[in-house]
Amino acid sequence: MNKIIFQIESGEDVTIFAADGEGLLSVARKANVAIDAPCSGNGSCGKCRVKLLDGWIGGSSSRHITDKEIADGWRLACTSVTDGDAVLLVPDIATAYRSRLKIADLSSHAETAVFESLKQNIAASGLKHGCGFKAAAIELDPPTLDDTMPDNERLCRAAAQALGVAEISLPYQITKTLQEFLRSNGFYMRCIAHISGAKAEILDILPPSDNSPICGIAIDVGTTTVSGLLVDLETGDILSKASSGNGQIRYGADVINRIIEQQKPEGVIKLQEAVIEETLLPIIAGMCDSAGVSQNRIYRITIASNTTMNHLLLGINANFLRTEPYIPAFFEIEPFNPAFIGVELSPAAKMSIAPNIGSYVGGDITAGTLISTIWDSAELSVLIDLGTNGEIVFGNNDFLMACACSAGPAFEGGDISCGMRATDGAIEACVIDAETMTPVITVIGDGKPIGLCGSGLIDVVAELFYTGVINGKGKFIREGERIRRDEYDMGSYILVYAGDSATGRDIVINEVDLDNFIRAKGAIYSAVISLIEPLGFTPEHIERVMVAGGIGSGINIKNAIRIGMLPDLPEDRYSYIGNSSLAGAYAILVSSDAEMRLHEIAKSMTYLELSTQPGYMDAFIAACFLPHTDEALFPSTAL
């Protein structure tokens, strides 16, 4: 056996023993060492870099590692195998996805304004606040020889009167300890109940001095990030919030790679543990610590996530989602005790999952549709959720259509040689001088740049195109100090020189990157067109476009239009609505009306499977050009 030591740059060393010939990335995963591998280890992304400090590692070479870098000890974990004892450095950039992703901050002025606006929209749609949770102070008459009513009936009678209901249910876990509790608290208590019509279920009984809020949690389980809110269910106040990278990322940036990983031995358990034990539980614990609330005071949790994430979260085989006829295990699922999947809250807690409507349009989109209020307006509107996957909803108060397209890996840093997720060191905005081709960049965290995230990628491509550095096919047509060509005459643009980067390497975007990006942006635009044209509409009919999702927060709308990613419409028709999935999860957490409407919306939405849609591939191919092969669709972008 070989002794492998992973030295985490900003953490503690991890030691594991491995047999000869084991893949290094697999060994790291066994040891729970976070190494980012957007391609799930097929060698195509070049992001899983580690540095050999001592010992020996075998394996094959990679086009992503130069001879000089190999001499300096750099290897790709996915192409390396154990072949002796070794000590390896795992740099910060390889683990940044877990804790340093740039995520919308609801405490910021801009995000708070967006969130409050969405809450007002929901209220204006006639959906009332209130989810039936109530606390009541109750005093019981102690039993006597003349009053020998059982303790449970005594409690139910008093609770019905205090809560103003006709019928009370008392669960086993309370009945079991009721006698001792009543006598140790002098027959006084604070009763937590959930009321539905004329009935109420007692969820908890607490000492009269316990004034803890009745809490619930709203969670957005994204493919890349997981975000949560801890909420006072009686008032709707947000008590705390937390976010982190989804621990499943190390098994691939996209859902298909994760489904494939799930089919391997113990894959179902590994994927479920990655999102629950490594991600969800720390988020919940962090929010409770921040608010000073015990986890057993959480009585409800709502989840909004895509269809694949729902399956992986619940430990359900997702393999049938990726093969024809693309059938999920469920669209809707009854609320259940979260302890069934390892999330220990109040014994009476229930977990509700926003309904899916298709194999690749899930509860995150139905929740986003709810919060966007498309369903309550006569305006023809489009909701575009730009995350690891691209989902689009089109319609108004008469109809709703939805589809999904595969565009995410490029926007999240996958398929781009210098790409990375939106963490510290990522270039998030760029302007290029038309004469000198010199870029002016904005970097997350204000430090030295490491790579290019989605919003920065859109800016760079738009600037390269509109300064005439590249043509509509993404080929370099200008020469200069920052333009390089290889032996095959493939061009590349130096965005940041090695001396100015955090890695000591040039940050470069090449023609392969541009081709990957053009296909990703083409997928978004062609999905919009394929959704509206069969109904007899053109882009000019769209009156409102709402952009949601983590990538959407940093997008320069003008540049996204200039490259043909979004329809050429007046910019005032566009608005950013933030993390609509999380906002929707919050809405159904605090409003029974909103939850009921969510399920009505899901049932009324028509899901369009683009892979079976006639003409979609033609629309996609036409959109794989800057800005489009049909220039008449983008009159405002004419050079």
N, C-alpha and C positions, 0 to 999 in steps of 0.2 A: 504493500500500500504506500501511496505517496502522500506526504504531508504538505498541504497547500495552505498558505497563510495569505489572507486578503487584508491588506493594510488600507482601511478606509480613510481617505484624506481628511475628512472632518468627523471621524468617528473612531470607534475602537476596532482593534484587529479581530478578525474572525478566522478560526482554524478549522479545517475539515480534512478528512482523509479520503483519497480517491484512488481507484484502480488505474493501471496503465490504460491509456487510450480513451479515457472518459473526456467528453467535450467540456472545455473549461466553463462555458456559459451554463451548461447543465449543472456542473459542480457548484457554481456560484448560486444558482437557484436553489439547490438542495440546502445550501448553507444560509439561505435567506439573505444573500448579499445582493443589494439592489444595483444592477447594471442595466442601463437603458439599452434596449434592443428593439427599436421600432419595427424592424423587419422580422422579428422573432427568431433571429439567428440564422437566416439563410444567406448571410454575407453580402447583402445588397446595399445596406445603408451606411456601414462603416462607423456606426456610433458607439459600439461597445468596446472602446479602447481601454486597455489596461497596460500597465508598464511592469515588465519583468525586472525586479530588483535583485533577485538572487535565485540560483537554481537553474532548472531547465524546463522548457515548455516546448512540446512538439506541435505539429500541425502544418497547414498549408499557408502559402503567402496570400496576400490580398492586394487588389489594385488600390485599396484605400490607404495602404501603408507603404511609404517610400523606403528605399534601401537605407537611407540615412536614419529614418525613424526606427527601422528594425534594429540597426546597429545601436541605437539609443535605448533599446529595450521595449519599444511599443509593439503591441500585438492586438489583434481583434479576438475577443473572448470566444466568438462564435466559430472561428476557424482554427482555434488552438485546442490541443489535447494535452492531458497530463501525461508526463513521461519522466517523472522523478519529482523530488521535493522542489518546491518553488515558493518564493515570496513575491507577491504582486501588489502593486499600488493601484487602487481604484480611485481615480480622480473625482473631484467634486462634480464635474459636468456629467459623469456617468450616473450619479445618484440624485441629481437636482430635480428630476421629475417628481420625486416623492414628497419634497417639502418646500421647494422654492419656485413653484409655478406662479406666474403672475395671474391672479384671479380677481375678478370684480370684487371690490371692497364696498360692502353696503354701508360702511361708516363714512365713506368719502361723500363729499357734497353732491357730485354728479350722480353716483350710484344711488344715494338716498333719494334724490329727486326722482330718478327713474322709478324706483321701487314704490315710492309714495304715489306717483302718478298712476301706476298700474293698479294699486289698491283702490284709488279713487275711481278708475275705470270700471273695476269690478262692482263697486258700490253703486255707480251710476247705472249699471246694467240690471239693478234690482236684486242683486244677491246680498243677502243680509249676513252680518257677522253673527257668529254664534254656532257652537258645535255641540251644545248640550251638556257641557261639563259644569258642575256646580259644587261649591263647598257650603256646608251648613253646620252650624253649631247645634248640637243635640244633647239634651239632658233626659235621662231615663229615670223613671220611678224604680227604685230598688225593689226586688222581689220580697215578698213576705209570705207568711203562712196563709194569709188571706188572698194573696195574689201570686199564684205559682205558674204564671205564664212562662214558657221557655225563653231563654235569652234571645234567640234569633227572632222569635215573633215579637218580643218586646221592642227590639231594635227596629224591625220592619214597620211596626205600627207608628213609632215616633218619627222615623225617617219619612214615611209617606206624608205625615202631617207637616213636617218641616219643609219638605221639598214640593209640596202641593201636587202630589200624584196619587193615583188610585192603587197602583200595584208596585211592589218592590221585589227585586230578586237579590239574593244574598249568596255570593259564590262560596265554594268550599273553603278556599284559603282563609277567608275571614271567619267563617263558622268555626273552623278548627281552633282558633286562638281567642275566640270571642269571650269566653267566660273569664279567663285570666285578665284580659284587657279591661273589661268593664269594671271589675272589682279593684284593679290596681289604679284606675283613673276615676274612682268614685262615681261611675255611671255618667261621666261627662265625656264628650268626644267632639272631634271635628270630623265630619263625614264627607268623603269625596264620592260623588255619584255622577253617572251619565244618564241624562234624561232624554227619553224619546217618546213624545206624545204624553200619554197618561201613565207611562211606565218608567221606572228608573232602576238602574243596576248600581248597587253600592260597590265601588271599586277599592275603597280603602277606609279604614278608620284610624284616626290619629289622635294623640293626646291633644287636649284643648289648647295647649300653648304652642303647638306646631302650626306656624303660619306660612309654611312653604307654599309657593305658588303651585297651581295645577299646571303641569308642563307637558308640552308635546314637542316633537322634533320634525322638521321638514328637511328632506334630503334630496339633493340632485345627484344621482349616481351617473356621472358622465364616463365616457370611454377613457378620457384622459384625466379628468379631475372629478373630485367628489366634494360637494359643498353642503353645509348644513346650517340650520337656524334652530336655536332653542327658544321656545315661545311660551308665554303665559297664555293658556288656553281661554281663560276668562276675559282677559283684556285685549288679547292679540298683540301685546307688546313683545318685541324681540329682545330676549335677555342676553344672548350671546350668539356668536357665529364662528365657524371654523371651516377651513378648506385644506385639501392636500391632494397630491397626485394619486391617482388610482393605482394601487399596488400591482394590479394586473398588467400594467404597461410593460413590465419586463418580459411578458409572454407575447408581446406584439403590440404595435400601435393601433391596429385595426381589429374589428370584431372577427373577421374571417380567420386571422392567425390565432386568435384566442380560442375560437371554436375548434380549430385543428389541434391546438395544445390540449384542449379539454378531452379529446378522444384518446390521449395517451394514458398509460397506466396511472391511476390515481389523479388523473387530470381534473375531474370534476371537483374533487376535494381541494386540490391546489389552487384552482381558479377561485373557488368560493372563499377559501381562507385568505387569499390575497386581497379580496375586496372587503371582507368582514373583519378579520383579525388584524390585518395590517393597516386598514384604511378607516373603516366605519367605526370600529370601537375606539380607536384613538381620537377621532373627531368628536364622538359623543362625550368621551371622558374629558377632553379639553374644554368643550362648551360648558359642561356641568361644573368643572373646577372654576372656570372663569366667572360663572354666575352664582357660585356657592350653593348649587342645587344638587341633591342626592339623585343618583340615577334611578332609584326606586320611586321617585316622585314623577317619573315620566310615564304618562298613561296612554299616549298615542304617538305613532310615528307614521309619516306619509312619505312615500318614495316615488320619485319621478325619474325614469330612466328608459333607455331604448330597449327594444325587445330582446336583444341578445344579452344586455346587461341584466335584465330581469331574470333570464334563465340562469346566468352564471351566479348571480346573487343568491338565488334560491336553491342552487345545486341541482338544476334540471338540465339534462342533456340538450344542448343547443344545436346538435349536428344537423337536424332536419331543417333548420333555418337556411342552410347554405346549399341545399340540394333541392332540385325540383321535386314537388311543386311548392317548396319553401313554406312548410307548415310549422307554426309555433306550437308549443304545448298548451298555451292559453293566450287569450286576449285579456280576459278579466279573471281575477282570482279573489275569492272571499277573504276578508280581513282575518288575520291569524295572529297567534301569540309569537312575537319576534324571538322568544327563547328557542323556538323550534329551529332557528338557523344560527343560534349562538349569540343573539343580542339580548342580554339580560337587563330588563328594565323593571317596572312594576309588574308583579305577578298577573295583574289584570290588564296589562298593556295589549294593544292591538296594533298590528302593522297593516296599513292599507297601501296598495300599489296602484298608481294611475294606469288606466287601461291602455293596452296596445291596440292598434288597428291593422297592423300588417307585419310581415316578417322583418321589415327594416324601418317601420315607422311605429315608434313605441310611446310609452307614457310620458316621456319628456316632451314630445310634440303635442300630444293631446293636452297636457298641462300648459304648454306654451300657447296653444290655440285658445284655451280658456282665458288666460291672462291678457291675451292680445285683444280680446273682444271682437274679433272678426265676425263671430257668430251673431253679434248683436248690432251690426251696422249694415246699411244698404250699400256702402261703398265696396267696390271690387278691390279686395286687398290681397297682398301676398305676405306671408311670413316665411322668412328664410333663416333657418337655424344653421349657423356655420360653426361646426365643431369638428370632431374627427370624421364624422360623416356629415353630409349635407342633406337636410330635409326641408321640403317646401310644402306650404299649405296655401291654397288659393280658394277664394270664395267670398261669401258675404252671409247675410242672414237668410238667404234662400238655399244655399248649397255650400258644401265644403269638399274639396278634393286635396289629396295629399300624395306625395311620392318621396322617394329617397334616392340619392345618387352617391357613388363612391368617389369622394374628392378629398377626404380628410388627410391622408398621410402627407401630402405635399404641404398643406397649410399648417400641419403640426410639426414639420421638420423632416418627416420621412420622405424618401425619394429625392431629397435635395442634398447635394454633397456637403454644403456648409449649413444645412438646415438644423434647427433645434427648436425646442418648445419655448414658450414665453417665460423664461426664467432670467435671473440676473445674468447679464452679459449678452443677452439677445438684442440684435439690432431690430427695433420695432418701427422705425420710420427713416426715410431717406429722400434727399433731393440731390440731383446730379446736375452740375453745371454743363450747359449745352456746348460750350466752347472747349473747356479744358477736360471735360468728362470726370471732374473731381467730385466725389460724393461728400455730402454733409449728412452725418448719421445721428440718430438718437438711440441711446443704449439703455435698456432696462437696468436700473441700479446705478447708472452713471459711471460704471467702471470701464475697464478695457473690454472691447467686444470679443465674443467667442464665436458667434455664428448669427444666423438669420432666422427669425421667427416669421409666422404667417403674415402679419400686417406689414412687416418690413419687406418681405418677399414681394408682396403686391406693389409696394412703392418702388422697389428696385426695378421690377419688370416694366412698370409704367414709365419710369424715368428713362430707362435704357431705350425703350421704344420711341418715346416722344423727343428724345435728343438725337435720334437717328443712329444710335449705336447698334441696334438690332433691327431686323425687318419683321414683317408680320409672321414669318415662320419661326422666329426665335433664333435666327442666324446672325452672327456678327458681321456687319458690313462696314464698320469704321476701323481704322487702325490708330494706335496711340500707345502711350507709355503704359496704360492700364490694360491694354488688350494683349493677350497671349494666344499663341496657336501651337498645338502639338504636332507630332509628326504626321497626323492624319488631317491636318488643317482645321481641326475643331477649335473654335474660339472660346475664350473665357475672359471674364472681366474681374480685375482685382478690386474688390470692394474695400479691403483693409490690408495694408502691408504687414508682413510678419512682425516687424518691430513695434507695431502699434496694436497688435492683437494680444489677447490674454493667453493664447496657446503657443505663441511664438511661431505660428504658421500663417501664411497668407489666407485671408478669407476670400474665396473665389466662387463665382457663379459661372457655370459653363453651359454649353448648348444642350447637354443631356438634362441638366437641371431645368432649363427653360422649356424643353420639350415636356418634361413631367409636369411642370406648372401649367403650361398651356392646356394640357389634357385635363388637369384638375379644374381650372377655371371654366373650360369648355363644358365639363360635366354639370357645373352649377347652372350656367346659362341655358344649356340645352334641356335641363330638367324643368326649368321655369317655362320654356317655350312648349315643351311636350305636355305640360300640365294645362296650359291655357288654350293652345290652338285647337285641340280636338273639340273644345266647347264653343269654337267660333270667335275667340277673342284674340287680340294682338296686344303687344306691350303697351300701346297707347291707351288701352282700356283700363289699365291698372291705375287706380287712384291713390293707393297707399301701399308702401313697401316697408315692412318692419324687419329689421335685421337683429337677430338674437344670437346668443352664444358667446363663448369666451373669445373666439377669434374676431367676432363681429365688433367687439368693444374697441379695437384699435384700428379698424379699417378706415382708410381714407376713401370715402364714397366716390369722390371724383375720379380717383385713380382706378378704383374697381370698375367704374363705367368705362374709362378710357381704354382699358385692356379687354373689354367685352365680357367681364365676369357677371356684371349686373346690367339689367335693361337700361337703355339710354332714355332716362326720364329726368324731369327737373329734380334737382337735389332736394327741394323742399317736400317732395313726396316721400323721401326716405326718413326714417327715424330709427334710433337704436333703442331697443327695449331691454337690454341687459340679459341677465340669466333668467329667461322666461320660464325655464323648467323649474328652477328653484322657487320663483315667484308663484308659479302654479301650484307647486307642492305646499307652499305656505297657505295659499288661498283655500285649498281643500282641507288643510289642517284646522283652520279656524272658522270655516263656514260650511255647515251642512248643506246649505243652498248651493254653494259652489261645487261641492262634491257631487251632488245630484246632477247639476248641470254638466259637469265634466263627463259623466257616464252617458248623458244624452248626446253630448257633442261627439263622443267616440262612436256611438251607434249610428250617428247621422253622417259621419265622414266616409267618403269613398276613397279607398286605397288603390293607387295606380302602380302596378309593377312595371317599371320602365323596361326591364329586360324583355318583356313580352309585348311592348307597345310598338305597333307599326310606325316606322318613320323616326323612332328615337335615335337609332344609330346614324341616320342621315343628318339629323339635327346636331348630334354630338360632333360628327366629323366636320360639319360646317362651322361649328363654334371653335374648333381647334386651330385658330388663327387670331392674330392681333389686329383689330379687335374682333373681326368676324369676316368670313368670306363674302358676306353680303354687307357692304359698307353702308347701304341705305338704312340698315337697322341702327347705325350709330352716327347720325348726322352731326351731332355736337362734337364728335371726337376727330373730325377731319383735320388732317395736318395742314 
